[in-house]
Amino acid sequence: MLFPPLNEQMDLIREGAVDLLPEDELVSKIERSIKEQKPMNIKLGCDPSKPDLHIGHAVVLNKLRQFQDLGHNAILIIGDFTAMIGDPSGRNKTRPQLTLEETRINGQSYLEQATLVLSKERLFIRYNSEWLDKMSFRDVIHLSAQYTVAQMLVRDDFEKRFKNEIPISIHELLYPLAQAMDSVAIDSDVELGGTDQKFNLLVGREIQKAYNVEPQCILTVPILEGLDGVEKMSKSLNNYIALTDTPKEMFGKTMSIPDNLIGRYYLYAIQEKKDKVKEIEDGIVQGTVHPRDAKAQLAKRLVARYHSEEEAQSAAEEFDRIFKHKDLPDHIEEYSIETDNNILNIVDLLALGNFVTSKKEAKRLIQQGGVYVDNNRIEDINELIDISDWKLFKLGKRRFFKVKKRE
């Protein structure tokens, strides 16, 4: 195939990148790729311990897709073996281990969701148990000899845990080395990751050198903040927009982001050009662009990307109908609850119907003013609700459903 010119490739690769190291080596790799008409191997390690992907994950997947569009090979390394160790990056305690079977199931789910972003052309899937599971103890000792404990403790999370006397298991020190062996196994030319992965990616370069493999270049991308505007996007923090969210959910969640994140979401969630993002941000500051309108356009483009233009338009219209014009959604789920009583405590009712994850969450929602029954805000966690007939519930800003006792 004909590869785009060097400058065109580098312009796209630099876009949205935080670290690109060493850039001169990447230029040489691309020049050779063009000359030999041979695609580079672009590696992305995937953690199958949590297979639910969100638009924070999509930041690095979008960068991998750009490499695909330039004609290079995207190699997803499903870390089924390393997930049994658990990546300690950014953690202050040891992560629970998974079985190989669990990681394989999660890995398949990861792959299905990743292809919502990635092209199936020039996409290669490898499981690192292919080579790591075959290593003998002699092999592990040889690998471990290539890196020192001092080098490993330079890593920020290890350093903090060591100083605070928080246990670090020996197997955790092996994680960056095992991930580096993935780069050796596939002859990685470039490895991608979030900024929290920079240390691991650099270890990959050193281990490749030790095994006489040309060292990879590394490219890191920003970590996207979640809907709270503070913590990184994470399912465990419930501040995420999932790639598999319905159009309505995706649109509504996007509309809830803090105004100060509008530019970052344009830049990294839908890859808008920097000059256009600056124009939007300047317009918000100057008062010529309303933040709500900017978020609505962002939400429509995000839904269109992962669903369709038609569903994006429908989600926008429904959002306006509910929140701008205070109407109800077209479709409201109905649930009948198995109980002996017509009257239930609001907290017990929400938990019994699995409308919340716990009674604690139900109490929190009520105390924050996020629970309505028949358009009346519930302010008392001891409120009693008669469900002998249908009651309309609203949880948070976007969730509507009706509840009745099962006959």
N, C-alpha and C positions, 0 to 999 in steps of 0.2 A: 504494500500500500504506500501511497505518498504521504509522508508526514509533513505537517505544517512547518514553516521556517523556524529557526531557533528563536528569534526575537518574539515571534507570535506565541510560541510555546511558553517561553519564560514569562511573558506578560501575564498569561492566564494562570500559570503556576504560582506566581508571586501574589496574585490577587487573594486577599483574605488570609494570607499566611502570617504567622507570628515569627517562627524560626524557619530558616531555610539554610541548612548547614551540610557541608561547605558548598556555597553557591557555585564556586568555580569548578568543583568536581561534577556538580549536576550539569553545568554547561557542557563539560567534556563528554559526559554520558549521552546527552541529547545529540551532540554533534556526531558521535559514533553511531548512535541509533539511526540518524538520518542517512549517514554515509553507507551503513551496512543494510539499511532497510529492515532493521530488526527492532521490535518493540522492547521497551524496558519492562522489568518486573516491578510493579508497584504493590507494596505489601501493606495490608491493614490487619492487625490482630484483633480478633473478636472475642469478647468475654461472654461465653454462653451461660454464665451463672444467673444472668437476668436478661431473658430474651425479649423483653418488651422494649421496643425502640421508640424514642421520641425525637423531636426536632433538634434537640441538643446533639444526639448521635448523628443526625443527618448532616451536621456541619462538616464532619470529616468524610462522611459518605459522599457528599456533594463534591468535595475536592477529589476524591477517588474517581468519581464519574467524569470530572474534567480530564483527568489523565486518560480515561477510556476514550473520551471524545477526541483526544489528540492522537489516538492510535496505539496506546500502550496497554499492557496486560494488567488487569486488576486481580490481585491474588488475595482472597479472604482466607486468613488462617483462623479456623475455628479452634479455639484453645480448649479442646475437650480434655487434654491431659493437664495443661497448666491450670485449668479451672479447679482441678483437684487440690492444687496448692492455694489458689486464690491470690489475685493481684493485690499487694498491700499498698499500692499507690494512693496517697492522700488519706490513708487510714491510720487511726491511732490504736487499733487493736487487730488481732488476727481474724481473718475472715473465715467463716465456717467452710469446711471442705464438702465437695459434692462427689458423687460416684460418677464413674465414666458413663454409665447408662443415662444418668440425669443430664449430664453435659451434652450428650448426643441428641437427646430430645430437644433440649433448649437450643442447641446449635441449628437444628432444622428450622425451628421457629424464627431464629435470628435471620437465617438465609432468606426465608419467605418475605420477611419484612424489609430486609436490605434491598431486595430487588424492586421495591417501590421507588428506589432512588437510582440504583445501578442498572446499567444495561446488561442484558444476558450475553451480549457479544463481548468477547475478550474478558470474560469473567471466569476465574478458576477458583475452585474451592478445595482447600486442603485441611485435614485434621492433624494437629501436631502430635497426636498419639502415634501417627505413622512412623515417626522417627524417634520421638522421646521415649516411647514405651519399649523400644528395642535397645536402648542404651544399657550397657552393663554397668556394674558399680565401678569398674575400672574406667569406663568412659566418663562417668560422673566425676570421679576424682580428677581425671585429666582436664575436664571442663572447668572444675572449680579452681584448679591451679592457675588458670588464666586471669584471675581477678583477685584482688586482695580485700580483706575485711575493711581496711581503711578506705579503700575506694568505694566500697558498698555503703559505708556509713556517712559518706558525703551526701547521700540522698536525704532530702529534707525530712521525710516522714520517719525514716530510720533514725536519723540524728535526734529528732525530738523525742522519740520513744526511748532511745538509749539514755538520753539525759534525764528523762523523767522516770527512769527505771520501770518502764512498761515493757513486758516481755516481748522479745522478738524471737520467733522460732527459727531454727536453722533452715527449715524448708522454705521460709519466706525469702531468705537470702539467695536461694536458688532460683527464684522466680525470674528475675531479670536475665539470668544466665540461660534459663530454659527458653525464654522468649527470644533471646539472641540466637539460639540454635535454630529457631524457625527461619531466621534470616540466612543462616548458613545453608540450611536444607534447600531453600528455594532460589538461592542466588539473588536475593533481594537487591534491587538497584536503588529504590527509594522506599522508606517506610514512613507512613503517616500516623499521626496520633494527636490527641489533645495536648495542651501545654503541660498537663500533669504527667504525661508519658515521656517527656523529654529525656529524663535520666535513662529509662529503659531503652529508648531508641538509640542513644549514644553508646550504651553497653553493646548493643548489636554491632555497631561499627568495630569496636575493639575485638569482639569475639570472632567476627568474620576475618579480621587480619590474622588472628592467631591460628585460624584454620585455612589460611592461604586463599581466602575468597575476597574478591574486590569489595571494599567496604561500601555500604549503602550511604546515601545521603538521607537526611531526615527533614521532614516538614511537619511542623506543628500548627494547629489551628486553635482559635479561641474556644474556651468553654463557655457555653451560653447560659446566662442566668435564667432561672425559672420564673414563673408567673409572679412570685413574691418580690422579684427584683433584687434579691439579696443572695440567696444560696444558688449554687449551680442547679440546673434542671435535673430533677431526680424523681423517679416514681415513689421512692420511699418518703420523700418530703411532700408528695402530692402537689407539686408545683410544675407539672409537665403537660406538654401537648403531645399525645402519642401519635405515631404515624398511622395507627389503625383507628384513631378516634373517628366517630361519625362526622359528616360535614357540619352538622349543627353544633356538636361538641367542639370541634376544631375552631369554628368561627367564634363561638361564644368565649372560649378560653383566650383566644388571641385578643379579643376586645377587652379583656381584663388586665392586660399587661400594663405596668406603670408607664407613664408618658416618657420617662427618661430612657426607656429601653426601646422605644420605637425605632430609632436609627439602627441599633444593633440587630434587631430582628429583621429589618429590611436587608441589612448587609449580609447577615449570616444565615438566616432562615430561608430567604428566597433569592439570595445572591444578587441583590440590586447593585448597580454601579455606584462607586463612591461619590461621584459628582451629583448623582440623582439623590442619594441619601442626604448629602449636605444641603441640597436644595429643600428637601422636606424638613430637615431639622431647623434650617434657617427660617423657613416659613412658619414653623410652630413658634419659634422665639419672637418673630416679628408680628405674629398674629394674623398672617395671611392664610395659614393652614391650621384648621382645627384638629387637635390631637385625635378626636373621635373619628374624623373623616380619614385621617392618615391610617388609623388602626383598621378601619373598615376596609380600605383598599388592600392593606397588608393581609387581613383575614381572608378576603376573597381570593387573592393570589395564592395563599397557602392552601386553601381548600381546593382550588383549581389544580394545583400541582399534584396533590395526593388523591384527588377524586376526579372532578370534571368541572368545566366552566358552568354547565347547567346547574350542578349541585351547589357550586359556589354562589351563584345568583339566588338560588332558592334559600340557602342558609342565610344570606344577607337579608332577604325579604322577610324571612321568619323572625330574625333577630330584631329588625325594625318594628315588626308587628307586635312583638312581645314587650320590648323594652322602650321603644320610642313612642308607640301608640298604646302601650299597656294592654294589649290583647293577649289571649291565650294561644298556645301553639295549635296547629291543625290536628295533631295526633297526641293524645295523652294516654299513657299506659294505665291499665286498670289491674289492681291486685286484690284478690280476696284472701283474707287471713284466717287460718285455722285457729280458733280460740273458743273457749266456753263463755267468755264474757263479751257483752256488747260495749262496755266501757273499759278503756285501758288508759293507763298512764302514758303520756306522750313519749317518754324515754323508752319505756318497755315496748310500746307499739312500733317505734322506729327500729328498734333492735330485733324484735320478733319478725318483722317483715324483711329483714336484711337490707333496709334502706340506708343503713350506716354500718360501719365496720365494727362499732362497739357502742356500748352505752355512754362511754366517756366522750366519744365523738358526738353523740346525740346531744349530750349536755352542753358541749362546747358550741355546737351550732345554735342551740336555743339561746345561750348566753350572749352570743354574738349577733342575735337578731336575724338569724338566717332560716328560721322555720315559720311557715305560714300554713294555717288550715282554714280553708274557705275564705282566703284573702285577709285573714286576721293574724297578725303576728303573735306567736307564742312567746311569752316572756317568763313563764314559770315552768321550771322543769318538773313540777308536780301536777301540771295541767292534765285534766281527764278528758279524753276524746271519745265520743259516742260514735261507733262505727256500725251501728245497726243499719245505716244507710250510707250511700257513697259520700266520702269526704274528699275534697280537693286539697292536695298537699303541694307546697312549693318549698324545695330545699335549696338553699343558696340562691344564686341569681338565675340559674338556668334549668333546674330540674323540676318538672311537674309530673304528678301522678295522682291517681284516685285510689282510695282504699275503702274496703267494706268487709265486714265479717262474712266468712264463708257460710252459706246456708247448710 
